[in-house]
């Protein structure tokens, strides 16, 4: 791990900048229940990992202008929409998210569904009005829509649901996680690199880094669902087993899952060597994903 980089301070600084910008872009411009519910979930806290990865990718590609800020915030809106819908009774049926009542518990199912829809569409409005070259803005829309749609997050989600009623092998489980969780993480990094006008090799290395940390993130999530403290995580533990979810601990065991997650992170940081300098944030973020408690 890179001990010369102060990750805690970096995360705090970037999180504040992101949340300040989210407030400026706030979806709750009126008093309708769905927009209030959307704002409630969007501003409920969380790690803000995906938007931070977007900003860090822009930085490592030698851009310090934070031109990717609105793109990063749009990605966080998409992520929040996915969490609102994941928590619904028809999906994971969770009561807690980020230590607070889930959106449907607080506002009702209809408002939660519409809040998710509102966040998703608001995100693409923001992406379409970025202060970027038109071709650059269009490319970020392509990357993020692909990751969010039927070849990415949605595909992974439906495969995850199907896996509750049929056995899956290790390769199938990996595909579920790469789509459901990993696709938007990869898109965050690629978007930041595209906005920074990185060369193709740089974009590819960040994409491979994102693929590996995205998978490690989900493996770690599976582990925390078994071993984590609900008070620290802000959500229930043991729900994967209760819902008959396909997970790494269930398939290969808890200790093997921990070993696999570490191997993924070790391989991910190899891709940062291409950038030589400025890799501190992404290097430390990879290890943070492995060692997180929530």
C-alpha positions, 0 to 999 in steps of 0.5 A, spaced: 500 500 500 502 507 498 503 509 505 505 516 502 498 518 500 493 520 505 487 517 503 482 519 508 484 527 507 483 525 500 476 522 500 474 527 505 476 533 500 473 529 494 466 527 498 465 534 500 466 537 493 462 532 490 456 533 495 456 541 494 456 540 487 450 535 488 446 540 492 447 545 486 444 540 481 439 538 486 433 534 483 428 537 489 426 543 485 419 542 487 415 539 493 413 533 489 413 526 493 418 523 488 423 529 488 423 529 495 424 522 496 430 522 490 433 528 494 433 524 501 436 518 498 441 522 494 444 526 500 443 520 505 451 519 505 455 514 502 462 513 500 461 516 493 466 511 491 464 512 483 464 519 483 471 519 486 474 514 482 471 519 476 475 525 479 481 521 480 481 518 473 481 525 470 487 527 475 491 521 473 491 523 466 494 529 468 488 534 468 487 538 474 481 542 472 475 537 475 472 538 468 469 531 470 465 533 476 458 534 473 459 527 470 461 524 476 455 527 480 451 524 474 454 517 475 452 518 483 445 519 481 445 513 477 448 509 482 443 512 487 437 510 483 440 503 482 440 502 490 433 505 491 430 500 486 435 494 489 432 495 496 424 495 493 420 489 496 420 486 489 428 486 489 432 485 495 426 488 500 431 491 504 429 496 510 436 500 511 440 503 507 446 508 509 443 507 516 437 510 514 430 507 512 430 505 505 426 510 500 420 505 499 420 504 507 420 512 508 416 514 502 412 508 499 413 504 493 410 508 488 414 514 490 421 510 491 420 507 484 419 514 481 424 517 485 429 512 482 426 514 475 427 521 476 434 520 478 436 516 472 433 521 467 436 527 471 443 524 470 442 524 463 440 531 462 446 533 466 451 528 462 448 532 455 449 539 458 456 538 460 461 544 459 465 539 454 467 538 447 460 535 444 464 529 442 467 528 449 460 529 452 457 524 447 462 519 449 461 519 456 454 518 455 455 512 451 460 509 456 455 510 462 449 508 458 452 502 456 454 500 463 447 502 466 443 498 461 441 491 458 449 490 457 451 492 464 448 493 471 441 491 468 443 485 465 447 483 472 441 485 476 436 480 472 442 475 472 442 476 480 435 475 481 435 468 476 441 466 481 436 465 487 432 460 484 438 456 480 445 454 481 451 458 478 458 456 477 464 461 479 464 464 471 457 465 472 457 469 478 463 473 476 459 475 470 453 477 474 458 481 479 462 484 473 455 487 470 451 488 476 457 492 480 463 492 476 460 496 470 458 502 473 465 502 476 469 501 470 465 507 467 466 512 472 474 511 471 473 511 463 469 517 463 474 521 467 480 518 463 476 520 456 474 527 459 482 528 461 483 526 453 487 520 455 491 516 450 488 509 448 493 505 453 491 510 459 484 508 458 485 501 457 489 500 463 484 504 467 478 500 464 482 493 466 484 496 473 476 498 474 474 491 472 479 488 477 477 493 483 469 492 481 469 485 482 473 485 488 468 490 491 463 485 490 467 480 493 468 484 499 461 486 499 459 478 499 464 477 505 461 483 509 454 480 508 457 474 512 462 478 517 460 485 517 457 489 523 450 492 521 451 498 525 458 500 522 455 498 515 448 501 515 444 495 513 443 488 515 448 483 515 446 476 513 441 478 508 444 474 502 443 468 505 436 469 507 435 471 500 438 465 497 443 470 493 449 467 489 455 469 493 463 468 493 463 465 500 457 461 499 460 458 492 468 458 494 468 459 502 469 465 506 477 464 507 478 463 499 473 469 498 478 473 502 484 470 498 481 472 491 479 479 493 486 480 495 489 477 489 484 482 485 487 488 488 494 486 487 493 485 480 489 491 479 494 496 482 499 493 476 495 497 471 497 503 475 504 503 473 503 505 466 502 512 469 508 512 473 506 519 477 500 521 480 497 514 482 497 515 489 489 516 490 487 510 485 493 505 488 490 507 495 483 506 493 484 499 491 486 497 498 481 501 501 476 497 497 479 491 500 479 493 507 473 497 508 468 495 513 462 498 510 
